[in-house]
Amino acid sequence: MGVLNLPNALTISRIVIIPIFITAIVYKRYDYALYLFLIAALTDMFDGLFARLKNQKTELGRFLDPLADKFLLVTAFIILSTYGLIPKWLTITVISRDIIVITGWFLLYLIKDTSRVEPSILGKTAIGLQSMLIAYVLIDINLLFLPDIHQILQWITASFTILSGLHYIYRGLKLTHAS
């Protein structure tokens, strides 16, 4: 089975969307930014679905899919906080959690010689909330009639991001028998 299949092509397209998304924000084309973010979200949903349904799972896909998600989310948080649309403290929280997870994965690889770490429910929830917050901000900028729940969404997102980071630390320590 080749690595250039439909699921991997969708994942790669998500990575390609990132600089266009940044350009849309920089030039205040929030409508384009929203469309691009929604397209990226759809490619995320469909790449995994097609990989499972068509039995087209590849090592490249297992590596690229979470990487594409991280690139998109971190980029969105950085650019939106740079323009004051998301608070900087929340961006720092998201990036810090990702640094902790990546560092933990690397240490686990060095100590246990394993590179496969399954995502947790808390981790998936945190990523889902981060995506929902970005979508909410972009929809709110474009439509201007959503209820004002920015702070609630920000605190819920931050809480799950922190909890998932702590949970990954706990799981890593447990895997290395350090706890």
Phi, psi and omega per residue, in radians:
M1 nan 2.237 -3.110
G2 -1.305 2.752 3.140
V3 -1.425 -0.342 3.109
L4 -1.625 1.341 3.091
N5 -1.955 3.121 -3.085
L6 -1.050 -0.815 3.128
P7 -1.032 -0.758 3.139
N8 -1.197 -0.623 3.087
A9 -1.106 -0.689 3.097
L10 -1.134 -0.713 3.115
T11 -1.115 -0.791 3.128
I12 -1.098 -0.658 3.118
S13 -1.100 -0.573 3.099
R14 -1.124 -0.667 3.104
I15 -1.200 -0.705 -3.139
V16 -1.141 -0.534 3.139
I17 -1.154 -0.487 -3.000
I18 -0.981 -0.906 3.141
P19 -1.128 -0.532 3.096
I20 -1.213 -0.703 3.074
F21 -1.036 -0.812 3.120
I22 -1.040 -0.799 -3.140
T23 -1.042 -0.739 3.129
A24 -1.059 -0.733 3.119
I25 -1.170 -0.812 -3.111
V26 -1.003 -0.712 -3.120
Y27 -1.611 0.264 3.073
K28 0.978 0.580 3.024
R29 -1.675 1.244 -3.061
Y30 -1.147 -0.450 3.074
D31 -1.130 -0.805 3.092
Y32 -1.111 -0.712 3.133
A33 -1.040 -0.741 3.117
L34 -1.102 -0.837 3.141
Y35 -1.045 -0.772 -3.127
L36 -1.118 -0.720 3.129
F37 -1.134 -0.714 3.117
L38 -1.153 -0.700 3.085
I39 -1.091 -0.755 3.116
A40 -1.077 -0.719 3.118
A41 -1.104 -0.700 3.111
L42 -1.153 -0.703 3.110
T43 -1.114 -0.598 3.101
D44 -1.127 -0.723 -3.133
M45 -1.188 -0.774 -3.033
F46 -1.386 -0.491 -3.118
D47 -1.103 -0.769 3.116
G48 -1.183 -0.698 3.133
L49 -1.088 -0.842 -3.141
F50 -1.148 -0.657 3.139
A51 -1.069 -0.711 3.136
R52 -1.293 -0.827 -3.076
L53 -1.145 -0.684 -3.084
K54 -1.671 0.086 -3.100
N55 0.891 0.885 -3.112
Q56 -2.035 0.648 3.085
K57 -1.291 2.346 3.115
T58 -2.326 2.828 3.062
E59 -1.106 -0.678 3.094
L60 -1.039 -0.784 3.121
G61 -1.108 -0.721 3.115
R62 -1.104 -0.540 3.120
F63 -1.455 -0.824 -3.029
L64 -1.262 -0.636 -3.052
D65 -1.014 -0.951 3.127
P66 -1.165 -0.521 3.105
L67 -1.150 -0.760 3.102
A68 -1.074 -0.726 3.097
D69 -1.051 -0.831 -3.131
K70 -1.090 -0.817 3.137
F71 -1.000 -0.815 -3.108
L72 -1.120 -0.859 -3.089
L73 -1.163 -0.816 -3.131
V74 -1.100 -0.756 3.102
T75 -1.052 -0.795 3.141
A76 -1.080 -0.772 3.129
F77 -1.103 -0.769 -3.120
I78 -1.104 -0.858 -3.068
I79 -1.205 -0.686 -3.137
L80 -1.227 -0.598 3.095
S81 -1.309 -0.564 3.075
T82 -1.039 -0.642 3.141
Y83 -1.640 0.195 3.048
G84 1.302 0.330 -3.111
L85 -1.626 -0.309 3.043
I86 -2.388 2.441 -3.118
P87 -1.149 2.499 -3.116
K88 -1.060 -0.637 -3.131
W89 -1.045 -0.596 -3.138
L90 -1.262 -0.681 3.077
T91 -1.087 -0.747 3.098
I92 -1.072 -0.703 3.116
T93 -1.086 -0.819 -3.126
V94 -1.102 -0.823 -3.111
I95 -1.172 -0.694 3.124
S96 -1.063 -0.757 3.113
R97 -1.075 -0.735 3.137
D98 -1.152 -0.672 3.092
I99 -1.105 -0.724 3.112
I100 -1.086 -0.795 -3.119
V101 -1.127 -0.790 -3.123
I102 -1.152 -0.743 3.102
T103 -1.090 -0.753 3.103
G104 -1.083 -0.734 3.101
W105 -1.070 -0.774 -3.134
F106 -1.099 -0.791 3.120
L107 -1.103 -0.712 3.105
L108 -1.082 -0.686 3.096
Y109 -1.095 -0.759 -3.141
L110 -1.185 -0.729 -3.048
I111 -1.402 -0.803 -3.020
K112 -1.876 -0.045 -3.117
D113 0.957 0.714 3.068
T114 -2.228 2.398 3.133
S115 -1.984 -0.002 -3.096
R116 -1.751 1.938 3.064
V117 -2.140 2.141 -3.124
E118 -1.336 2.407 3.080
P119 -1.175 2.576 3.135
S120 -1.654 2.885 3.080
I121 -1.058 -0.736 3.110
L122 -1.093 -0.708 3.118
G123 -1.109 -0.794 3.117
K124 -1.129 -0.663 3.108
T125 -1.131 -0.756 3.129
A126 -1.066 -0.775 3.137
I127 -1.136 -0.724 3.106
G128 -1.074 -0.753 3.118
L129 -1.166 -0.674 3.090
Q130 -1.070 -0.779 3.117
S131 -1.111 -0.755 3.130
M132 -1.098 -0.692 3.123
L133 -1.108 -0.792 3.119
I134 -1.083 -0.797 3.115
A135 -1.058 -0.764 3.131
Y136 -1.032 -0.812 -3.138
V137 -1.055 -0.802 -3.128
L138 -1.171 -0.695 3.092
I139 -1.150 -0.750 -3.128
D140 -1.088 -0.723 3.119
I141 -1.077 -0.678 -3.062
N142 -1.430 -0.610 -3.016
L143 -1.846 -0.468 3.059
L144 1.035 0.343 3.116
F145 -2.287 0.214 3.093
L146 -1.279 2.670 3.080
P147 -1.101 2.578 -3.084
D148 -1.423 1.489 3.137
I149 -2.093 0.416 -3.120
H150 -0.909 -0.930 -3.053
Q151 -1.114 -0.699 3.119
I152 -1.086 -0.829 3.120
L153 -1.080 -0.691 3.139
Q154 -1.111 -0.783 -3.111
W155 -1.230 -0.660 3.084
I156 -1.133 -0.767 3.119
T157 -1.081 -0.801 3.134
A158 -1.082 -0.753 -3.121
S159 -1.061 -0.840 -3.140
F160 -1.207 -0.573 3.090
T161 -1.114 -0.797 3.124
I162 -1.149 -0.827 3.132
L163 -1.029 -0.730 -3.130
S164 -1.189 -0.645 3.072
G165 -1.072 -0.787 3.101
L166 -1.113 -0.665 3.133
H167 -1.144 -0.714 3.090
Y168 -1.139 -0.651 3.069
I169 -1.075 -0.822 3.125
Y170 -1.016 -0.839 -3.134
R171 -1.097 -0.688 3.125
G172 -1.124 -0.755 3.119
L173 -1.117 -0.681 3.132
K174 -1.140 -0.705 3.111
L175 -1.143 -0.551 -3.139
T176 -1.611 0.055 3.139
H177 1.097 0.451 3.139
A178 -1.561 -0.172 -3.128
S179 -1.746 nan nan
